[in-house]
Amino acid sequence: MARRKGRVKDKWREKRWVTVSAPESFNNVPIAYVPITDDENAIGRVLDVTLYD
């Protein structure tokens, strides 16, 4: 019989949610909440947002 390797780590629990704001030309309105694991992963991330809302 095969042995279990232990508990599976839930990667979503390690993430924290940050608010993404629009540029000053759009009055810094909050656009979305994005999960990140590290602050360096958030820098340079590109989000596609429509202007409809």
Chimera marker file (.cmm) of the C-alpha trace (Angstrom):
<marker_set name="trace">
<marker id="1" x="0.000" y="0.000" z="0.000" r="1" g="1" b="0" radius="0.5"/>
<marker id="2" x="1.165" y="3.513" z="-0.769" r="1" g="1" b="0" radius="0.5"/>
<marker id="3" x="1.648" y="5.947" z="2.073" r="1" g="1" b="0" radius="0.5"/>
<marker id="4" x="0.202" y="9.412" z="2.116" r="1" g="1" b="0" radius="0.5"/>
<marker id="5" x="2.717" y="12.216" z="1.838" r="1" g="1" b="0" radius="0.5"/>
<marker id="6" x="1.057" y="14.449" z="4.426" r="1" g="1" b="0" radius="0.5"/>
<marker id="7" x="-1.373" y="17.297" z="4.220" r="1" g="1" b="0" radius="0.5"/>
<marker id="8" x="-1.855" y="19.199" z="1.022" r="1" g="1" b="0" radius="0.5"/>
<marker id="9" x="-1.078" y="22.885" z="1.442" r="1" g="1" b="0" radius="0.5"/>
<marker id="10" x="-3.895" y="25.229" z="0.473" r="1" g="1" b="0" radius="0.5"/>
<marker id="11" x="-2.217" y="27.892" z="-1.677" r="1" g="1" b="0" radius="0.5"/>
<marker id="12" x="-5.225" y="30.216" z="-1.551" r="1" g="1" b="0" radius="0.5"/>
<marker id="13" x="-4.821" y="30.670" z="2.212" r="1" g="1" b="0" radius="0.5"/>
<marker id="14" x="-1.294" y="32.026" z="1.685" r="1" g="1" b="0" radius="0.5"/>
<marker id="15" x="-2.502" y="34.753" z="-0.663" r="1" g="1" b="0" radius="0.5"/>
<marker id="16" x="-3.609" y="38.172" z="0.408" r="1" g="1" b="0" radius="0.5"/>
<marker id="17" x="-5.930" y="40.471" z="-1.482" r="1" g="1" b="0" radius="0.5"/>
<marker id="18" x="-4.852" y="43.929" z="-2.658" r="1" g="1" b="0" radius="0.5"/>
<marker id="19" x="-6.906" y="46.708" z="-4.211" r="1" g="1" b="0" radius="0.5"/>
<marker id="20" x="-6.057" y="47.844" z="-7.727" r="1" g="1" b="0" radius="0.5"/>
<marker id="21" x="-6.816" y="51.512" z="-8.355" r="1" g="1" b="0" radius="0.5"/>
<marker id="22" x="-7.256" y="53.358" z="-11.640" r="1" g="1" b="0" radius="0.5"/>
<marker id="23" x="-4.758" y="56.027" z="-12.703" r="1" g="1" b="0" radius="0.5"/>
<marker id="24" x="-5.226" y="59.679" z="-11.740" r="1" g="1" b="0" radius="0.5"/>
<marker id="25" x="-6.893" y="60.414" z="-15.083" r="1" g="1" b="0" radius="0.5"/>
<marker id="26" x="-9.775" y="58.187" z="-13.882" r="1" g="1" b="0" radius="0.5"/>
<marker id="27" x="-9.863" y="59.703" z="-10.355" r="1" g="1" b="0" radius="0.5"/>
<marker id="28" x="-8.084" y="56.774" z="-8.628" r="1" g="1" b="0" radius="0.5"/>
<marker id="29" x="-11.286" y="54.732" z="-8.458" r="1" g="1" b="0" radius="0.5"/>
<marker id="30" x="-10.800" y="51.179" z="-7.115" r="1" g="1" b="0" radius="0.5"/>
<marker id="31" x="-11.091" y="48.749" z="-10.018" r="1" g="1" b="0" radius="0.5"/>
<marker id="32" x="-10.571" y="45.265" z="-8.648" r="1" g="1" b="0" radius="0.5"/>
<marker id="33" x="-9.268" y="43.105" z="-5.826" r="1" g="1" b="0" radius="0.5"/>
<marker id="34" x="-6.407" y="40.831" z="-6.873" r="1" g="1" b="0" radius="0.5"/>
<marker id="35" x="-4.895" y="37.904" z="-4.938" r="1" g="1" b="0" radius="0.5"/>
<marker id="36" x="-1.101" y="37.974" z="-4.613" r="1" g="1" b="0" radius="0.5"/>
<marker id="37" x="1.436" y="35.835" z="-2.792" r="1" g="1" b="0" radius="0.5"/>
<marker id="38" x="4.237" y="38.392" z="-2.778" r="1" g="1" b="0" radius="0.5"/>
<marker id="39" x="4.380" y="42.170" z="-3.226" r="1" g="1" b="0" radius="0.5"/>
<marker id="40" x="6.879" y="41.807" z="-6.061" r="1" g="1" b="0" radius="0.5"/>
<marker id="41" x="4.372" y="39.738" z="-8.045" r="1" g="1" b="0" radius="0.5"/>
<marker id="42" x="1.887" y="42.627" z="-8.057" r="1" g="1" b="0" radius="0.5"/>
<marker id="43" x="4.267" y="45.142" z="-9.623" r="1" g="1" b="0" radius="0.5"/>
<marker id="44" x="3.909" y="45.211" z="-13.389" r="1" g="1" b="0" radius="0.5"/>
<marker id="45" x="0.786" y="43.068" z="-13.478" r="1" g="1" b="0" radius="0.5"/>
<marker id="46" x="-1.549" y="44.035" z="-16.322" r="1" g="1" b="0" radius="0.5"/>
<marker id="47" x="-5.333" y="44.001" z="-15.924" r="1" g="1" b="0" radius="0.5"/>
<marker id="48" x="-7.861" y="44.354" z="-18.727" r="1" g="1" b="0" radius="0.5"/>
<marker id="49" x="-10.729" y="46.564" z="-17.611" r="1" g="1" b="0" radius="0.5"/>
<marker id="50" x="-13.604" y="47.850" z="-19.693" r="1" g="1" b="0" radius="0.5"/>
<marker id="51" x="-14.769" y="51.451" z="-19.469" r="1" g="1" b="0" radius="0.5"/>
<marker id="52" x="-18.412" y="50.419" z="-19.535" r="1" g="1" b="0" radius="0.5"/>
<marker id="53" x="-19.024" y="50.411" z="-15.769" r="1" g="1" b="0" radius="0.5"/>
<link id1="1" id2="2" r="1" g="1" b="0" radius="0.2"/>
<link id1="2" id2="3" r="1" g="1" b="0" radius="0.2"/>
<link id1="3" id2="4" r="1" g="1" b="0" radius="0.2"/>
<link id1="4" id2="5" r="1" g="1" b="0" radius="0.2"/>
<link id1="5" id2="6" r="1" g="1" b="0" radius="0.2"/>
<link id1="6" id2="7" r="1" g="1" b="0" radius="0.2"/>
<link id1="7" id2="8" r="1" g="1" b="0" radius="0.2"/>
<link id1="8" id2="9" r="1" g="1" b="0" radius="0.2"/>
<link id1="9" id2="10" r="1" g="1" b="0" radius="0.2"/>
<link id1="10" id2="11" r="1" g="1" b="0" radius="0.2"/>
<link id1="11" id2="12" r="1" g="1" b="0" radius="0.2"/>
<link id1="12" id2="13" r="1" g="1" b="0" radius="0.2"/>
<link id1="13" id2="14" r="1" g="1" b="0" radius="0.2"/>
<link id1="14" id2="15" r="1" g="1" b="0" radius="0.2"/>
<link id1="15" id2="16" r="1" g="1" b="0" radius="0.2"/>
<link id1="16" id2="17" r="1" g="1" b="0" radius="0.2"/>
<link id1="17" id2="18" r="1" g="1" b="0" radius="0.2"/>
<link id1="18" id2="19" r="1" g="1" b="0" radius="0.2"/>
<link id1="19" id2="20" r="1" g="1" b="0" radius="0.2"/>
<link id1="20" id2="21" r="1" g="1" b="0" radius="0.2"/>
<link id1="21" id2="22" r="1" g="1" b="0" radius="0.2"/>
<link id1="22" id2="23" r="1" g="1" b="0" radius="0.2"/>
<link id1="23" id2="24" r="1" g="1" b="0" radius="0.2"/>
<link id1="24" id2="25" r="1" g="1" b="0" radius="0.2"/>
<link id1="25" id2="26" r="1" g="1" b="0" radius="0.2"/>
<link id1="26" id2="27" r="1" g="1" b="0" radius="0.2"/>
<link id1="27" id2="28" r="1" g="1" b="0" radius="0.2"/>
<link id1="28" id2="29" r="1" g="1" b="0" radius="0.2"/>
<link id1="29" id2="30" r="1" g="1" b="0" radius="0.2"/>
<link id1="30" id2="31" r="1" g="1" b="0" radius="0.2"/>
<link id1="31" id2="32" r="1" g="1" b="0" radius="0.2"/>
<link id1="32" id2="33" r="1" g="1" b="0" radius="0.2"/>
<link id1="33" id2="34" r="1" g="1" b="0" radius="0.2"/>
<link id1="34" id2="35" r="1" g="1" b="0" radius="0.2"/>
<link id1="35" id2="36" r="1" g="1" b="0" radius="0.2"/>
<link id1="36" id2="37" r="1" g="1" b="0" radius="0.2"/>
<link id1="37" id2="38" r="1" g="1" b="0" radius="0.2"/>
<link id1="38" id2="39" r="1" g="1" b="0" radius="0.2"/>
<link id1="39" id2="40" r="1" g="1" b="0" radius="0.2"/>
<link id1="40" id2="41" r="1" g="1" b="0" radius="0.2"/>
<link id1="41" id2="42" r="1" g="1" b="0" radius="0.2"/>
<link id1="42" id2="43" r="1" g="1" b="0" radius="0.2"/>
<link id1="43" id2="44" r="1" g="1" b="0" radius="0.2"/>
<link id1="44" id2="45" r="1" g="1" b="0" radius="0.2"/>
<link id1="45" id2="46" r="1" g="1" b="0" radius="0.2"/>
<link id1="46" id2="47" r="1" g="1" b="0" radius="0.2"/>
<link id1="47" id2="48" r="1" g="1" b="0" radius="0.2"/>
<link id1="48" id2="49" r="1" g="1" b="0" radius="0.2"/>
<link id1="49" id2="50" r="1" g="1" b="0" radius="0.2"/>
<link id1="50" id2="51" r="1" g="1" b="0" radius="0.2"/>
<link id1="51" id2="52" r="1" g="1" b="0" radius="0.2"/>
<link id1="52" id2="53" r="1" g="1" b="0" radius="0.2"/>
</marker_set>
